[in-house]
Amino acid sequence: MDAAPLSALIMTKRNVSDVHLIRTGPRGSPPVILVHPVGLDLTYWGGQIDALHGAFDVIAYDLPGNGSTPGTA
């Protein structure tokens, strides 16, 4: 079975400024992106962010409708 084209997988486009995120750690180091479970927010990752930010470029964000990121229209 052929994979769906990327354009078919994109349901909505959001302005990046709408997404609440934190980024910490040295830029240029390997990135780690943390996505919380549904119904929670980026504070879920507090301990992991503390442990990883010395060696990794850590990015954690709130999914739409969770934490400080507004929901979709």
Protein Blocks (a to p, Z undefined) as FASTA:
>chain_A
ZZddfklmmmbdcdfklpccddedjehiacddddddehiafklmmmmmmmmmmmpccddd
ddehiajbccdZZ
